[in-house]
Amino acid sequence: MRGIFWNSRGLRDLAKRNFLHDLSLEKNLDFIALLETHRRDFSDELLNTFCGNREFTWQWNPPNGRSGGILVGFNSQNFILENQFFGEFFVKLHLKNKCDGFRRALMAVYGAAQHEHKDRFLAKFVKACSTESQPLMVGGDFNIIRNPSEKNNDCYSNRWPSLFNACIETLNLRELELSGRKFTWANSAEHPTFERLDRILVSTEWEQKFPMSTVEALTREISDHTPLLLDTNQASHRGNTPLFKFELGWLTRDGFF
């Protein structure tokens, strides 16, 4: 399974449409999750451009005023949509794999950028995840960093990172390690601020099914956010059998050989 989470900051630019079209074909993407689309609706022609004219099914949340908007599409040749949920800050889909019947929840998030709305965002994020019974993957632009190392300057407040980390721990989610780039967002100031606002979190059940998953940061040339490419690497881990792990603590146990 391959897909991207990307805060595209609108979709008017031809360069962004071409990027999605080429990436979808090159990587054979199974899903595309876009944040801050700035669009209330989409034509079939435009949606077909994003997925390289392949058979995709699309769901979306319109923006709130001039900002926001979430668009999620998936390859309907490989997956069946069993349910969909729309919240103020997310779109969540229940997908069933046609090959093996495996069910999963795919959730795309665009967190509140304004401080006065972050409490509400985190509350609704926790509710949407805590009520989920299927293996869960949630990704997107959370608009919150997790620690000081996710920012390139000393302008740091621990309030929101502390609450965000508490939510992640309470939900028993784990962040997939990012390769290729340390920060995922930058502003346009003369001395820019760099932060890691975009990430992918997974539940224990999801990670057990796809233990070889990777997240790669792609180029950040046509948006101020970096697209995140998820790859479960199932081809290199056929059968999804559990990995053998050796614990050094075993050597200290009496009777261990």
C-alpha positions as CSV (number, residue, x, y, z in Angstrom):
1,M,0.0,0.0,0.0
2,R,1.4,3.4,-1.0
3,G,-0.1,6.8,-0.6
4,I,0.6,10.4,0.3
5,F,-0.5,13.0,2.8
6,W,0.1,16.5,1.7
7,N,-0.9,20.0,2.7
8,S,-1.0,21.4,-0.9
9,R,-2.2,24.9,0.1
10,G,-4.7,25.0,-2.7
11,L,-4.9,23.2,-6.0
12,R,-5.1,25.9,-8.6
13,D,-1.5,25.7,-9.7
14,L,-0.9,23.5,-12.7
15,A,2.4,22.5,-11.2
16,K,0.6,20.9,-8.2
17,R,-1.8,19.0,-10.5
18,N,1.0,17.7,-12.6
19,F,3.0,16.7,-9.5
20,L,0.0,14.6,-8.2
21,H,-0.6,13.1,-11.7
22,D,3.0,12.1,-12.2
23,L,3.5,10.8,-8.6
24,S,0.4,8.8,-8.7
25,L,1.5,6.9,-11.8
26,E,5.2,6.7,-10.9
27,K,4.5,5.3,-7.4
28,N,1.3,3.5,-8.3
29,L,-0.4,5.2,-5.3
30,D,-3.3,3.5,-3.5
31,F,-4.5,6.6,-1.8
32,I,-4.1,10.4,-1.9
33,A,-4.9,12.6,1.1
34,L,-4.7,16.4,0.5
35,L,-5.1,19.1,3.1
36,E,-6.0,22.8,2.7
37,T,-7.6,22.3,-0.7
38,H,-9.5,25.6,-0.6
39,R,-12.2,24.0,-2.7
40,R,-15.8,23.2,-2.0
41,D,-16.3,20.7,-4.9
42,F,-14.3,19.0,-7.6
43,S,-15.1,18.0,-11.2
44,D,-14.5,14.5,-12.3
45,E,-11.9,15.8,-14.8
46,L,-9.9,17.4,-12.1
47,L,-10.0,14.4,-9.8
48,N,-9.0,12.1,-12.7
49,T,-5.9,14.4,-13.2
50,F,-4.8,13.9,-9.6
51,C,-4.9,10.0,-9.8
52,G,-3.5,9.7,-13.3
53,N,-6.9,8.7,-14.7
54,R,-7.1,5.6,-12.7
55,E,-10.2,4.2,-10.9
56,F,-10.3,6.3,-7.7
57,T,-13.2,7.0,-5.3
58,W,-13.1,10.4,-3.6
59,Q,-14.5,11.9,-0.4
60,W,-14.0,15.4,0.9
61,N,-14.7,18.0,3.5
62,P,-15.3,21.6,2.2
63,P,-13.1,24.4,3.6
64,N,-14.3,26.5,6.6
65,G,-14.4,30.0,5.1
66,R,-11.3,30.6,3.0
67,S,-9.1,28.1,4.7
68,G,-9.0,24.3,5.1
69,G,-10.6,21.6,3.0
70,I,-9.7,17.9,3.0
71,L,-9.8,15.6,0.0
72,V,-9.1,11.8,0.2
73,G,-9.2,9.4,-2.7
74,F,-8.4,5.6,-2.9
75,N,-7.9,3.1,-5.7
76,S,-11.3,1.4,-6.0
77,Q,-9.8,-1.5,-7.9
78,N,-8.0,-2.6,-4.7
79,F,-10.3,-1.4,-1.9
80,I,-14.0,-1.3,-1.0
81,L,-15.4,1.7,0.9
82,E,-17.4,0.3,3.8
83,N,-18.0,3.6,5.7
84,Q,-17.0,7.2,5.9
85,F,-16.9,9.8,8.6
86,F,-16.6,13.6,8.3
87,G,-15.5,15.8,11.2
88,E,-14.5,19.4,11.5
89,F,-10.8,18.5,11.3
90,F,-10.8,15.1,9.6
91,V,-12.1,12.7,7.0
92,K,-12.0,9.0,8.0
93,L,-12.6,6.1,5.7
94,H,-13.2,2.4,6.5
95,L,-11.5,0.4,3.6
96,K,-11.6,-3.3,2.9
97,N,-8.9,-4.9,0.8
98,K,-10.4,-6.9,-2.1
99,C,-7.5,-9.4,-2.1
100,D,-7.4,-10.6,1.5
101,G,-10.4,-8.9,3.2
102,F,-8.3,-6.9,5.6
103,R,-10.1,-3.9,7.0
104,R,-8.4,-0.7,8.0
105,A,-9.3,2.9,8.9
106,L,-7.6,5.7,6.9
107,M,-7.9,9.1,8.5
108,A,-6.7,12.4,7.0
109,V,-6.2,15.3,9.5
110,Y,-5.9,19.1,9.1
111,G,-5.3,20.5,12.6
112,A,-6.3,24.0,13.8
113,A,-3.7,26.6,13.0
114,Q,-5.1,29.2,15.4
115,H,-4.3,28.7,19.1
116,E,-7.8,29.4,20.2
117,H,-9.1,26.3,18.3
118,K,-6.4,23.8,19.2
119,D,-8.2,22.6,22.3
120,R,-11.2,21.7,20.2
121,F,-9.1,20.1,17.6
122,L,-7.3,17.8,20.1
123,A,-10.6,16.9,21.7
124,K,-12.2,15.8,18.4
125,F,-9.0,14.1,17.3
126,V,-9.0,11.9,20.5
127,K,-12.8,11.2,20.1
128,A,-12.4,10.1,16.4
129,C,-9.5,7.8,17.2
130,S,-10.6,6.4,20.6
131,T,-13.9,5.2,19.1
132,E,-12.1,3.4,16.3
133,S,-12.1,-0.4,16.4
134,Q,-10.2,-1.1,13.2
135,P,-6.5,-0.9,12.6
136,L,-5.9,2.9,12.2
137,M,-3.5,5.1,10.2
138,V,-3.9,8.8,10.7
139,G,-1.8,11.4,8.9
140,G,-1.7,14.9,7.7
141,D,-0.9,18.4,9.0
142,F,-1.5,18.5,12.7
143,N,-0.2,22.1,13.1
144,I,1.5,21.1,16.4
145,I,5.1,20.1,17.0
146,R,6.0,17.4,19.6
147,N,9.2,18.7,21.1
148,P,11.8,21.6,20.7
149,S,13.9,19.6,18.2
150,E,11.0,19.9,15.7
151,K,11.7,23.6,15.3
152,N,14.8,25.5,14.2
153,N,14.6,28.3,16.7
154,D,14.1,28.9,20.5
155,C,10.6,30.3,20.2
156,Y,8.9,27.3,21.9
157,S,6.0,26.8,24.2
158,N,5.4,23.4,25.7
159,R,1.6,23.7,26.2
160,W,0.4,22.3,22.9
161,P,3.2,19.7,22.4
162,S,2.6,18.4,25.9
163,L,-1.1,18.0,25.3
164,F,-0.5,16.5,21.8
165,N,1.9,14.0,23.2
166,A,-0.5,13.1,26.0
167,C,-3.2,12.4,23.4
168,I,-0.9,10.2,21.3
169,E,0.1,8.2,24.4
170,T,-3.5,7.8,25.6
171,L,-4.6,6.6,22.2
172,N,-1.6,4.1,22.1
173,L,-0.5,5.5,18.7
174,R,3.0,5.5,17.4
175,E,4.6,7.9,14.9
176,L,6.2,6.3,11.9
177,E,9.8,7.5,11.5
178,L,10.3,10.1,8.7
179,S,13.3,9.9,6.3
180,G,14.7,12.4,3.9
181,R,14.0,15.6,5.8
182,K,13.9,16.8,9.4
183,F,11.2,19.6,9.0
184,T,8.1,19.5,6.9
185,W,7.1,23.2,6.9
186,A,8.8,26.5,6.4
187,N,7.5,30.1,6.2
188,S,8.6,32.7,3.7
189,A,10.4,35.1,6.1
190,E,13.9,36.4,5.5
191,H,15.1,34.1,8.3
192,P,12.5,31.3,7.9
193,T,11.1,29.2,10.6
194,F,11.2,25.5,10.0
195,E,8.9,23.1,11.9
196,R,7.7,19.5,11.7
197,L,3.9,19.8,11.5
198,D,3.1,16.9,9.2
199,R,3.3,13.3,10.4
200,I,1.7,9.8,10.2
201,L,0.5,7.9,13.3
202,V,-0.6,4.3,13.5
203,S,-2.2,2.0,16.0
204,T,-0.6,-1.2,17.3
205,E,-2.9,-3.4,15.2
206,W,-2.0,-1.5,12.0
207,E,1.7,-1.6,12.7
208,Q,1.6,-5.4,13.4
209,K,0.0,-5.9,10.0
210,F,2.5,-3.6,8.2
211,P,5.8,-3.8,10.3
212,M,8.0,-2.7,7.4
213,S,6.3,0.6,6.7
214,T,8.3,3.7,5.8
215,V,7.6,7.4,5.5
216,E,9.6,9.5,3.0
217,A,9.6,13.3,2.8
218,L,9.4,14.3,-0.8
219,T,10.4,17.6,-2.4
220,R,9.0,20.9,-1.0
221,E,9.0,23.2,-4.0
222,I,5.4,23.9,-4.9
223,S,4.0,24.2,-1.4
224,D,5.3,25.3,2.0
225,H,4.6,21.8,3.3
226,T,6.4,18.6,2.4
227,P,4.4,15.7,0.9
228,L,4.7,12.5,3.0
229,L,5.0,9.2,1.0
230,L,3.8,6.1,2.9
231,D,4.9,2.7,1.7
232,T,4.0,-0.5,3.7
233,N,6.6,-2.4,1.7
234,Q,4.4,-5.5,1.5
235,A,6.3,-6.8,-1.5
236,S,9.5,-7.2,0.6
237,H,7.6,-8.7,3.5
238,R,5.3,-11.3,1.9
239,G,2.7,-12.9,4.1
240,N,3.1,-10.2,6.8
241,T,4.5,-12.8,9.2
242,P,5.8,-11.3,12.5
243,L,9.5,-10.3,12.6
244,F,11.7,-12.2,15.1
245,K,13.2,-9.9,17.7
246,F,15.9,-10.8,20.2
247,E,15.8,-9.2,23.6
248,L,19.2,-8.8,25.3
249,G,17.5,-9.3,28.7
250,W,17.0,-12.9,27.8
251,L,20.7,-13.5,28.4
252,T,20.3,-12.6,32.1
253,R,17.6,-15.2,32.7
254,D,18.5,-18.4,34.6
255,G,18.3,-21.4,32.4
256,F,18.5,-19.5,29.1
257,F,20.6,-21.2,26.4
